[in-house]
Amino acid sequence: MNKSILYLFILGFAFFNSSCSSSSDDPDPVTPPVLPPVGTDVLTTQNVKTYMVDGNATAETVALFYNLKKLAKTKIAIGQQDAFNGFYQDAGGDSDIKKTTAYDPALLGSDFMFITDKNNNEQADNWYFQQEKIITDDVKEAYAKGMINTFSWHLREPYKENSFYADDMTADEKATAFKSILPGGTNHQWYKTKLDKIARVVSNLKGSKGELIPIIFRPFHEFDGSWFWWGANFCTDAEYKTAYQFTVDYLKNTKGVHNILYAFSPDNSYSTATNYLSRYPGDAYVDVLGMDNYGDFNNQGQTGADKANAKLKMVSDLAKTKVKIAAMTETGYRVTATVPPVPNWFSSYLYSALTANSIGVSYVMFWNNNNDGYYVPTPSASNVADFKTFAAKSKSALTNTLPNMYVLPN
């Protein structure tokens, strides 16, 4: 039941009892309970764990949940996938965000893909293991700088483990792959082995004092599309929920990993709460309500920004009702040698999508830059002023304006 409705019901019930007392011998009327005003933020440092997936989460993970939830009132953390290793024209050095703004991003995106790859034999001379070491070192560096860490997982299909794209699979593989990793499926043990690897890695992400570094994990993202083998055409709503729930339960309960926040992260096809929740695994399994959205920003001007804002408004309202974190988990407009930037894309269109209509979004993440193109401009790019204006706006946060995310306030 909606909390505001529940409050009105209780008040009404109390008033009914008191007004129906006509005899002087009746006991004193029931005093209505003191209730917070409708719309009051119910999250406190004392009750925060009751709204989280993991009631045994580490202190830093609890603080991250609380602080991300509160952050949305005043700031939006700006981050990028592979920020420390994805550079336009492979320039190297500081992140492209820092090159442009003089500040590190507030959030670092990473991926478990190479970490769980079949070719990762955990030997020092193995390329995949070397990537694992780079990724985990980056996470530690980001945490030391006060940044937020989030992980996606482009898990390769369970048959040949060559691709995560459905188009690279046979019709039979597409029809059976996702079902095969569910409990009782032929590849369920294979899937558990992959989760075992994630558990080992996440349990060894530690800060300078030996504390576990919190991460946000968004398994099976963009599931409303069908470009990945876990997409909408390849599993039912119930099967998706089962896989997500098993993933959380296995990491949290079986493997005892307590430094993860879990994100629900579809693409941008959902415009209503009913549709958005059609594959939602439940409040007990989700900390972050996210949405990836590139399509609405694909050179559609203010019309596209307004569409994106309406979807984020829906997500933000759900997050308020459920006391969860709302986020734009991926976005961007990729500029290349043949695709020019859109004027005011960052400072006008994206910023309005993130802030209009009093929505509360805690963070936004751009996809990675690489040799051939960029989502975040470098200092010599023609749209660098647009990004710098965006990053300097009142609700934008890089590390220079990000509060301490890993300590609960007094």
NORGISUL-V51454 format. One record per residue. PHI is phi in whole degrees, 0 to 359 (* if undefined). Layout:
PHI / PHI
This chain:
* / 301 / 301 / 295 / 295 / 298 / 299 / 297 / 296 / 296 / 298 / 297 / 296 / 295 / 296 / 298 / 297 / 288 / 287 / 272 / 275 / 252 / 270 / 292 / 277 / 294 / 297 / 304 / 303 / 295 / 277 / 302 / 294 / 281 / 245 / 292 / 301 / 302 / 94 / 294 / 289 / 273 / 286 / 230 / 292 / 276 / 255 / 303 / 296 / 291 / 259 / 261 / 295 / 251 / 291 / 254 / 300 / 296 / 301 / 291 / 290 / 299 / 297 / 298 / 301 / 301 / 290 / 295 / 297 / 287 / 303 / 300 / 288 / 232 / 219 / 234 / 290 / 256 / 218 / 211 / 295 / 53 / 301 / 272 / 223 / 249 / 236 / 294 / 58 / 51 / 291 / 76 / 81 / 297 / 302 / 298 / 296 / 290 / 303 / 277 / 247 / 80 / 232 / 292 / 297 / 276 / 215 / 244 / 264 / 229 / 218 / 275 / 304 / 290 / 298 / 261 / 297 / 300 / 273 / 280 / 260 / 63 / 258 / 301 / 269 / 272 / 301 / 294 / 292 / 297 / 296 / 304 / 294 / 298 / 297 / 291 / 295 / 297 / 300 / 294 / 296 / 299 / 298 / 299 / 273 / 87 / 280 / 262 / 246 / 229 / 237 / 260 / 211 / 276 / 288 / 286 / 301 / 279 / 271 / 253 / 59 / 257 / 204 / 255 / 271 / 297 / 296 / 270 / 249 / 286 / 300 / 293 / 297 / 298 / 287 / 242 / 302 / 294 / 300 / 288 / 267 / 288 / 308 / 91 / 281 / 293 / 248 / 294 / 295 / 304 / 295 / 298 / 298 / 296 / 293 / 301 / 296 / 301 / 300 / 297 / 293 / 294 / 285 / 248 / 275 / 229 / 276 / 294 / 259 / 85 / 284 / 288 / 275 / 288 / 228 / 257 / 244 / 239 / 288 / 52 / 284 / 52 / 285 / 283 / 271 / 228 / 277 / 260 / 289 / 260 / 285 / 300 / 284 / 243 / 201 / 278 / 304 / 295 / 294 / 299 / 300 / 299 / 295 / 296 / 297 / 298 / 303 / 294 / 299 / 292 / 294 / 283 / 265 / 284 / 265 / 66 / 268 / 234 / 236 / 234 / 258 / 253 / 247 / 261 / 220 / 284 / 277 / 262 / 283 / 267 / 243 / 236 / 297 / 299 / 292 / 301 / 272 / 298 / 244 / 290 / 282 / 117 / 299 / 288 / 239 / 227 / 257 / 239 / 264 / 243 / 203 / 273 / 205 / 254 / 301 / 291 / 256 / 280 / 58 / 256 / 61 / 292 / 299 / 293 / 298 / 293 / 297 / 296 / 297 / 297 / 291 / 293 / 299 / 299 / 295 / 298 / 295 / 298 / 296 / 293 / 296 / 270 / 56 / 238 / 266 / 255 / 207 / 265 / 284 / 202 / 195 / 148 / 230 / 274 / 258 / 227 / 297 / 249 / 242 / 284 / 292 / 268 / 304 / 64 / 301 / 282 / 285 / 251 / 291 / 295 / 297 / 293 / 297 / 276 / 234 / 297 / 62 / 55 / 280 / 237 / 251 / 275 / 205 / 224 / 233 / 273 / 284 / 283 / 281 / 212 / 300 / 265 / 193 / 218 / 259 / 246 / 289 / 270 / 303 / 270 / 288 / 290 / 255 / 296 / 296 / 299 / 293 / 296 / 295 / 301 / 292 / 266 / 292 / 298 / 264 / 277 / 226 / 256 / 296 / 291 / 238 / 277 / 289 / 294 / 273 / 245 / 227 / 291 / 292 / 290
